[in-house]
C-alpha cells in the first residue's frame, strides 16, 4: 500500500518494488563512494613515510579530501532536480572512479594532493542517495529511510579503515608486490568496484515510483527540465537552509574530520600499530549500522506526535550531546578510556546526521535537490574549517576540544528553524495518511516487525 506511489514502510528483503531497489542500490552505492573516498586515509602512515610528508602537508591533504565535495554536492543536488537521481548517480560513480584508480600514479605531494582533491567529488553520492530515498518514501518513514541509506552508506568510512590496510597487505605481502604497489593496487580495486556499481545503478533503478524523469516528462506528468531553473537561487534565500547547513557542518563535518584524522590520532597519540589504529578508528564508522537510522527513526516518531517542531527539537538535543561528548573524548588520556568516549560521542554525532535529513525533505519539496545539496555541502565546509586545526599549529587533543565546544554552541541554532502553519498541517496530514495506509497493509498481510521491516 502506497501514498502517491511512495512506500509507507521499509521492507528490507523486498527488492521487487522501485522504492526498495532504490533504497538498497543507493546505500550500496554510497557505501562504495565513502569506501573509495577515504580508502587512502588508513594507509597514510605508509604514504607519509614513502613521500616524506610533513604535518602541514598532511593537514592540506585532509582539507583537500573534502574541499571539492562542497561544490560537487551542490552541483549534484541541482542535477537531481533537472535530470533525476538515476543518471546523476551513474555518471558520478563512473567519472568518480577515475581518480580513485589514478591516485596510484602519484609520486610526490603535489600529484598526490591533486588526486586526493579529485577523489573528494565522489562524496556527492550522499546528496543523490538522500534525494532518491526522499522521493521514494512517504512522510511517516522518510526520516528512517534517509537515515538508514545514509548511515549504511557512511559505514563504508568505517569499513575502509581496517579493510584497506588488509587489502594493501594482501597485495604487498601475499602477492609479493611490495609496499610501494600494495596501497596503489588496493585503490585500483576500490575504483573498479565503483565503476561497475555505476553501470548497475543505471540498469537496476528508476528515478521515482512512477518511472524515470525522461518518461514522465514525455508523457506530460512532470514539468520540463527547464522549469527547475532558478530553484537554487530561491532555495539559497531561505535562511532555514543555511541554519541546517551549519548544523550539518557540526555533525557530518566532524565525522569527515574524524575519518581523516582518527587513524593517525590513535597511531601517533596512543602509539598503536597501523592495524590496531585502523580497527580503533573503524569502530566509529561501524556505528552507522544503527546509529544514524536511530536518529531518523526517533525523528519520525517525534514528528508523528509533535509535528515538524518535534523533529527540530530532537535535532537540537542530539547535536548538543554530540558536542559535549566530543569534548570529553578529547580529554581521555588512554586508549581504554578514549574508545568508549569516542563511541559515545559518535552515537550522537550520527543520530544528529539522521535527524538533520529527517527535517530537510520538509523545507522545500519543489527544490529538494537544491536543499539537499546545500545542506550536504555544509558537512564538507565544516570538515574543511576543522581541517585547519589539524595542520600542526594546535595539539590534536586541543583541536578536538575546541571542535566539541563549537558543535555545542551550534546546536542552539535549531531554534531558528520554523515552519508555517500550512506546512505543519500538510506534513501532519500526509504522515497520518501514510500511517493509515501502513496499518491497512499490516492488517491485510502481516509482516515481521524487526526481521523484515524497519519503521
URHU-V48622 format. One record per residue. RES is the residue in three letters. PSI is psi in degrees with one decimal (NA if undefined). OMEGA is omega in whole degrees, 0 to 359 (999 if undefined). BURIAL is 1 if it has 9 or more other ideal C-beta (glycine too) atoms within 8 Angstrom, else 0. Layout:
# URHU-V48622
[[RES & PSI & OMEGA & BURIAL] [RES & PSI & OMEGA & BURIAL]]
This chain:
# URHU-V48622
[[UNK & 134.4 & 188 & 0] [UNK & 153.5 & 176 & 1] [UNK & 108.5 & 182 & 1] [UNK & 38.2 & 179 & 0] [UNK & -11.1 & 182 & 0] [UNK & 146.1 & 179 & 1] [UNK & 137.0 & 179 & 1] [UNK & 0.5 & 175 & 1] [UNK & 163.6 & 182 & 1] [UNK & 101.5 & 178 & 1] [UNK & 100.0 & 190 & 1] [UNK & -30.8 & 185 & 0] [UNK & 13.4 & 178 & 0] [UNK & 116.1 & 177 & 0] [UNK & 16.0 & 183 & 0] [UNK & -20.0 & 183 & 0] [UNK & 151.3 & 178 & 1] [UNK & -36.6 & 182 & 1] [UNK & -45.4 & 183 & 1] [UNK & -29.5 & 174 & 1] [UNK & -42.6 & 177 & 1] [UNK & -39.9 & 179 & 1] [UNK & -53.9 & 185 & 1] [UNK & -43.0 & 181 & 1] [UNK & -34.5 & 182 & 1] [UNK & -39.8 & 180 & 1] [UNK & -34.3 & 177 & 1] [UNK & -43.8 & 180 & 1] [UNK & -43.2 & 180 & 1] [UNK & -34.2 & 175 & 1] [UNK & -46.3 & 181 & 1] [UNK & -35.2 & 175 & 1] [UNK & -47.1 & 181 & 1] [UNK & -39.9 & 179 & 1] [UNK & -46.0 & 180 & 1] [UNK & -38.0 & 182 & 1] [UNK & -44.7 & 182 & 1] [UNK & 20.7 & 179 & 1] [UNK & -26.0 & 182 & 1] [UNK & -19.3 & 185 & 1] [UNK & -47.7 & 181 & 1] [UNK & -4.0 & 179 & 1] [UNK & 10.1 & 183 & 1] [UNK & -26.6 & 178 & 1] [UNK & -42.0 & 179 & 1] [UNK & -42.6 & 180 & 1] [UNK & -41.9 & 180 & 1] [UNK & -42.6 & 180 & 1] [UNK & -42.1 & 182 & 0] [UNK & -42.6 & 185 & 0] [UNK & -1.2 & 179 & 1] [UNK & 45.0 & 184 & 0] [UNK & 144.4 & 178 & 1] [UNK & 170.2 & 178 & 0] [UNK & -38.4 & 178 & 0] [UNK & -41.6 & 179 & 0] [UNK & -37.9 & 175 & 1] [UNK & -41.2 & 178 & 1] [UNK & -42.5 & 178 & 1] [UNK & -32.7 & 177 & 1] [UNK & -38.1 & 177 & 1] [UNK & -43.7 & 179 & 1] [UNK & -45.3 & 182 & 1] [UNK & -32.3 & 184 & 1] [UNK & -20.8 & 182 & 1] [UNK & -8.7 & 186 & 1] [UNK & -50.2 & 185 & 1] [UNK & -20.5 & 181 & 1] [UNK & -24.9 & 176 & 1] [UNK & -49.2 & 181 & 1] [UNK & -45.3 & 185 & 0] [UNK & -32.6 & 178 & 1] [UNK & -40.8 & 178 & 1] [UNK & -44.0 & 180 & 1] [UNK & -45.8 & 182 & 1] [UNK & -32.2 & 175 & 1] [UNK & -44.2 & 178 & 1] [UNK & -40.1 & 179 & 1] [UNK & -35.8 & 177 & 1] [UNK & -41.7 & 178 & 1] [UNK & -33.4 & 185 & 1] [UNK & -43.4 & 188 & 1] [UNK & -7.8 & 178 & 0] [UNK & 157.1 & 183 & 1] [UNK & -27.2 & 184 & 1] [UNK & -53.4 & 180 & 1] [UNK & -37.5 & 181 & 1] [UNK & -45.0 & 180 & 1] [UNK & -39.8 & 180 & 1] [UNK & -49.9 & 184 & 1] [UNK & -32.2 & 177 & 1] [UNK & -45.4 & 181 & 1] [UNK & -41.8 & 182 & 1] [UNK & -50.1 & 181 & 1] [UNK & -36.5 & 180 & 0] [UNK & -22.9 & 180 & 1] [UNK & -23.0 & 185 & 1] [UNK & -50.4 & 177 & 1] [UNK & -26.5 & 177 & 1] [UNK & -46.1 & 178 & 1] [UNK & -33.5 & 186 & 1] [UNK & -13.8 & 183 & 1] [UNK & -20.8 & 177 & 1] [UNK & -15.6 & 179 & 1] [UNK & -10.7 & 182 & 0] [UNK & 148.3 & 184 & 1] [UNK & -5.8 & 177 & 0] [UNK & -178.2 & 184 & 0] [UNK & -44.4 & 184 & 0] [UNK & -46.7 & 181 & 0] [UNK & -36.1 & 179 & 1] [UNK & -42.3 & 179 & 1] [UNK & -40.9 & 181 & 1] [UNK & -46.3 & 179 & 1] [UNK & -37.1 & 181 & 1] [UNK & -40.3 & 177 & 1] [UNK & -45.5 & 181 & 1] [UNK & -37.9 & 179 & 1] [UNK & -32.7 & 183 & 1] [UNK & -24.1 & 181 & 1] [UNK & -27.8 & 184 & 1] [UNK & -15.7 & 177 & 1] [UNK & -12.5 & 177 & 1] [UNK & -9.8 & 177 & 1] [UNK & -27.3 & 179 & 1] [UNK & -46.6 & 183 & 1] [UNK & -41.5 & 180 & 1] [UNK & -39.9 & 178 & 1] [UNK & -47.0 & 180 & 1] [UNK & -37.0 & 178 & 1] [UNK & -46.6 & 186 & 1] [UNK & -43.9 & 179 & 1] [UNK & -30.6 & 179 & 1] [UNK & -36.1 & 180 & 1] [UNK & -7.7 & 182 & 1] [UNK & -17.3 & 186 & 1] [UNK & 147.3 & 183 & 1] [UNK & 162.9 & 184 & 1] [UNK & -26.9 & 183 & 1] [UNK & -18.3 & 180 & 1] [UNK & 12.5 & 184 & 1] [UNK & -35.7 & 178 & 1] [UNK & -42.6 & 179 & 1] [UNK & -42.1 & 180 & 1] [UNK & -48.4 & 179 & 1] [UNK & -43.8 & 183 & 1] [UNK & -37.9 & 182 & 1] [UNK & -46.4 & 180 & 1] [UNK & -41.2 & 178 & 1] [UNK & -41.2 & 181 & 1] [UNK & -47.3 & 178 & 1] [UNK & -33.1 & 176 & 1] [UNK & -45.3 & 178 & 1] [UNK & -21.4 & 179 & 1] [UNK & -21.6 & 176 & 1] [UNK & -30.3 & 178 & 1] [UNK & -25.8 & 177 & 1] [UNK & -44.4 & 180 & 1] [UNK & -39.4 & 182 & 1] [UNK & -23.7 & 182 & 1] [UNK & -33.0 & 178 & 1] [UNK & -21.8 & 182 & 1] [UNK & -41.2 & 183 & 1] [UNK & -41.0 & 174 & 1] [UNK & -36.3 & 178 & 1] [UNK & -40.3 & 179 & 1] [UNK & -41.5 & 178 & 1] [UNK & -39.3 & 178 & 1] [UNK & -34.6 & 178 & 1] [UNK & -46.3 & 179 & 1] [UNK & -40.5 & 185 & 1] [UNK & -46.0 & 186 & 1] [UNK & -54.9 & 185 & 0] [UNK & -45.5 & 180 & 0] [UNK & -4.8 & 175 & 0] [UNK & 25.5 & 181 & 0] [UNK & -18.1 & 180 & 1] [UNK & 165.5 & 184 & 0] [UNK & -35.3 & 183 & 0] [UNK & -44.8 & 182 & 0] [UNK & -14.1 & 183 & 1] [UNK & -56.4 & 181 & 1] [UNK & -29.0 & 178 & 1] [UNK & -42.8 & 180 & 1] [UNK & -36.8 & 180 & 1] [UNK & -37.7 & 178 & 1] [UNK & -32.0 & 176 & 1] [UNK & -43.1 & 179 & 1] [UNK & -44.7 & 180 & 1] [UNK & -41.9 & 180 & 1] [UNK & -40.5 & 179 & 1] [UNK & -40.8 & 180 & 1] [UNK & -39.5 & 177 & 1] [UNK & -42.8 & 180 & 1] [UNK & -46.1 & 180 & 1] [UNK & -34.7 & 179 & 0] [UNK & -34.7 & 177 & 1] [UNK & -40.8 & 178 & 1] [UNK & -43.3 & 180 & 1] [UNK & -38.3 & 181 & 1] [UNK & -37.1 & 181 & 1] [UNK & -41.5 & 186 & 1] [UNK & -21.2 & 189 & 0] [UNK & -6.4 & 181 & 0] [UNK & 169.2 & 171 & 1] [UNK & 162.4 & 189 & 1] [UNK & -43.0 & 184 & 1] [UNK & 171.3 & 177 & 1] [UNK & -22.1 & 184 & 1] [UNK & -6.3 & 180 & 0] [UNK & -172.5 & 180 & 0] [UNK & 157.1 & 180 & 1] [UNK & -43.8 & 182 & 1] [UNK & -40.4 & 180 & 0] [UNK & -42.3 & 181 & 0] [UNK & -36.6 & 179 & 1] [UNK & -36.7 & 180 & 1] [UNK & -31.1 & 181 & 0] [UNK & -0.2 & 179 & 0] [UNK & 9.6 & 181 & 0] [UNK & 0.5 & 180 & 0] [UNK & 143.9 & 181 & 0] [UNK & 150.2 & 179 & 0] [UNK & 159.7 & 181 & 0] [UNK & -34.9 & 181 & 0] [UNK & -18.8 & 182 & 0] [UNK & -19.5 & 181 & 0] [UNK & -3.7 & 180 & 1] [UNK & 138.0 & 180 & 0] [UNK & -11.6 & 182 & 0] [UNK & -31.7 & 181 & 1] [UNK & -44.8 & 180 & 1] [UNK & -38.7 & 177 & 0] [UNK & -39.3 & 179 & 1] [UNK & -40.3 & 182 & 1] [UNK & -16.5 & 179 & 1] [UNK & -3.2 & 180 & 0] [UNK & 113.1 & 183 & 1] [UNK & -26.3 & 179 & 0] [UNK & -32.9 & 179 & 1] [UNK & -40.1 & 182 & 1] [UNK & -27.8 & 173 & 1] [UNK & -45.4 & 177 & 1] [UNK & -33.1 & 176 & 1] [UNK & -48.4 & 180 & 1] [UNK & -40.9 & 182 & 1] [UNK & -34.8 & 177 & 1] [UNK & -30.3 & 174 & 1] [UNK & -32.7 & 183 & 1] [UNK & -14.6 & 177 & 1] [UNK & -60.3 & 181 & 1] [UNK & -31.3 & 176 & 1] [UNK & -38.8 & 177 & 1] [UNK & -39.6 & 179 & 1] [UNK & -45.6 & 178 & 1] [UNK & -39.6 & 178 & 1] [UNK & -44.9 & 179 & 1] [UNK & -37.3 & 177 & 1] [UNK & -33.2 & 182 & 1] [UNK & -26.3 & 187 & 1] [UNK & -16.9 & 187 & 1] [UNK & -43.3 & 182 & 1] [UNK & -48.8 & 180 & 1] [UNK & -31.3 & 179 & 1] [UNK & -47.1 & 179 & 1] [UNK & -32.6 & 180 & 1] [UNK & -46.7 & 185 & 1] [UNK & -42.8 & 186 & 0] [UNK & -37.2 & 183 & 0] [UNK & -3.5 & 176 & 1] [UNK & 25.6 & 179 & 0] [UNK & 155.1 & 175 & 1] [UNK & 168.5 & 181 & 0] [UNK & -43.8 & 181 & 1] [UNK & -43.6 & 180 & 1] [UNK & -40.3 & 178 & 1] [UNK & -35.7 & 178 & 1] [UNK & -43.0 & 179 & 1] [UNK & -38.4 & 179 & 1] [UNK & -46.9 & 179 & 1] [UNK & -37.9 & 182 & 1] [UNK & -26.7 & 181 & 1] [UNK & -28.3 & 178 & 1] [UNK & -43.4 & 181 & 1] [UNK & -29.7 & 182 & 1] [UNK & -15.9 & 176 & 1] [UNK & -20.3 & 182 & 1] [UNK & -15.0 & 177 & 1] [UNK & -35.1 & 183 & 0] [UNK & -24.7 & 192 & 0] [UNK & -48.3 & 181 & 1] [UNK & -37.6 & 175 & 1] [UNK & -42.5 & 179 & 1] [UNK & -39.9 & 178 & 1] [UNK & -42.5 & 178 & 1] [UNK & -37.6 & 180 & 1] [UNK & -46.2 & 178 & 1] [UNK & -39.5 & 178 & 1] [UNK & -41.7 & 178 & 1] [UNK & -42.2 & 181 & 1] [UNK & -44.3 & 179 & 0] [UNK & -34.4 & 177 & 1] [UNK & -37.5 & 178 & 1] [UNK & -28.2 & 183 & 0] [UNK & -42.6 & 184 & 0] [UNK & 10.5 & 177 & 0] [UNK & -162.1 & 183 & 1] [UNK & -27.1 & 177 & 1] [UNK & -37.0 & 178 & 1] [UNK & -38.5 & 178 & 1] [UNK & -43.2 & 182 & 1] [UNK & -42.3 & 181 & 1] [UNK & -34.5 & 176 & 1] [UNK & -38.5 & 178 & 1] [UNK & -42.0 & 178 & 1] [UNK & -48.6 & 183 & 1] [UNK & -46.9 & 183 & 1] [UNK & -42.4 & 183 & 1] [UNK & -38.6 & 179 & 1] [UNK & -44.3 & 180 & 1] [UNK & -30.8 & 175 & 1] [UNK & -48.0 & 181 & 1] [UNK & -44.0 & 179 & 1] [UNK & -38.2 & 179 & 1] [UNK & -37.0 & 179 & 1] [UNK & -38.4 & 177 & 1] [UNK & -39.6 & 178 & 1] [UNK & -44.1 & 180 & 1] [UNK & -39.2 & 183 & 1] [UNK & -19.2 & 182 & 1] [UNK & -0.9 & 184 & 0] [UNK & 127.2 & 186 & 1] [UNK & -15.3 & 183 & 0] [UNK & 160.5 & 178 & 0] [UNK & -39.4 & 182 & 1] [UNK & -32.7 & 178 & 0] [UNK & -32.8 & 184 & 1] [UNK & -41.0 & 183 & 1] [UNK & -53.9 & 178 & 1] [UNK & -33.3 & 177 & 0] [UNK & -40.2 & 178 & 1] [UNK & -41.9 & 179 & 1] [UNK & -39.1 & 180 & 1] [UNK & -52.1 & 181 & 1] [UNK & -30.7 & 178 & 1] [UNK & -34.8 & 178 & 1] [UNK & -48.2 & 181 & 1] [UNK & -29.3 & 176 & 1] [UNK & -46.8 & 183 & 1] [UNK & -33.3 & 175 & 1] [UNK & -33.8 & 177 & 1] [UNK & -39.7 & 179 & 1] [UNK & -44.4 & 178 & 1] [UNK & -39.0 & 180 & 1] [UNK & -35.2 & 179 & 1] [UNK & -49.2 & 183 & 1] [UNK & 6.5 & 166 & 1] [UNK & -13.1 & 176 & 1] [UNK & -37.8 & 186 & 1] [UNK & -45.9 & 184 & 1] [UNK & -15.2 & 183 & 1] [UNK & -4.3 & 183 & 1] [UNK & -48.2 & 180 & 1] [UNK & 96.8 & 185 & 1] [UNK & -25.7 & 181 & 0] [UNK & -11.8 & 179 & 0] [UNK & 46.2 & 184 & 1] [UNK & -40.9 & 180 & 1] [UNK & -43.0 & 180 & 1] [UNK & -43.1 & 178 & 1] [UNK & -46.8 & 181 & 1] [UNK & -39.2 & 181 & 1] [UNK & -44.4 & 181 & 1] [UNK & -47.6 & 180 & 1] [UNK & -41.9 & 178 & 1] [UNK & -37.4 & 178 & 1] [UNK & -27.3 & 178 & 1] [UNK & -36.3 & 178 & 1] [UNK & -40.1 & 181 & 1] [UNK & -34.1 & 175 & 1] [UNK & -41.0 & 177 & 1] [UNK & -40.4 & 179 & 1] [UNK & -38.5 & 178 & 1] [UNK & -45.9 & 180 & 1] [UNK & -43.4 & 179 & 1] [UNK & -31.8 & 182 & 1] [UNK & -30.4 & 180 & 1] [UNK & -21.8 & 179 & 1] [UNK & -8.5 & 182 & 1] [UNK & 28.4 & 180 & 1] [UNK & 2.4 & 174 & 1] [UNK & -18.5 & 183 & 1] [UNK & -28.7 & 181 & 0] [UNK & 138.3 & 175 & 1] [UNK & 138.3 & 186 & 0] [UNK & -40.0 & 176 & 1] [UNK & -38.8 & 178 & 1] [UNK & -41.6 & 179 & 1] [UNK & -40.7 & 179 & 1] [UNK & -37.9 & 179 & 1] [UNK & -44.9 & 179 & 1] [UNK & -40.2 & 179 & 1] [UNK & -43.3 & 179 & 1] [UNK & -40.5 & 178 & 1] [UNK & -39.4 & 179 & 1] [UNK & -42.0 & 178 & 1] [UNK & -43.0 & 181 & 1] [UNK & -42.5 & 179 & 1] [UNK & -41.2 & 182 & 0] [UNK & -26.8 & 183 & 1] [UNK & -29.6 & 183 & 1] [UNK & -11.7 & 176 & 0] [UNK & -17.5 & 181 & 1] [UNK & -30.8 & 182 & 1] [UNK & -7.2 & 176 & 0] [UNK & -5.6 & 180 & 0] [UNK & 112.2 & 182 & 1] [UNK & 150.6 & 179 & 0] [UNK & 149.8 & 179 & 1] [UNK & 159.9 & 178 & 0] [UNK & -37.4 & 179 & 0] [UNK & -44.3 & 180 & 0] [UNK & -43.0 & 178 & 1] [UNK & -44.4 & 182 & 1] [UNK & -43.7 & 179 & 0] [UNK & -42.7 & 180 & 0] [UNK & -41.0 & 179 & 1] [UNK & -41.4 & 179 & 1] [UNK & -46.6 & 181 & 0] [UNK & -38.5 & 179 & 1] [UNK & -41.9 & 179 & 1] [UNK & -41.3 & 178 & 0] [UNK & -42.8 & 180 & 1] [UNK & -39.5 & 178 & 1] [UNK & -40.3 & 178 & 1] [UNK & -43.5 & 180 & 0] [UNK & -35.6 & 179 & 1] [UNK & -39.4 & 178 & 1] [UNK & -38.7 & 177 & 0] [UNK & -39.6 & 178 & 1] [UNK & -42.1 & 181 & 1] [UNK & -37.3 & 179 & 1] [UNK & -35.4 & 181 & 0] [UNK & -35.5 & 182 & 0] [UNK & 92.5 & 182 & 0] [UNK & 140.0 & 179 & 0] [UNK & 148.5 & 175 & 1] [UNK & 131.9 & 186 & 0] [UNK & -30.6 & 183 & 0] [UNK & -47.1 & 186 & 0] [UNK & -33.4 & 186 & 0] [UNK & -7.5 & 184 & 1] [UNK & 152.4 & 174 & 1] [UNK & 141.6 & 181 & 1] [UNK & NA & 999 & 1]]
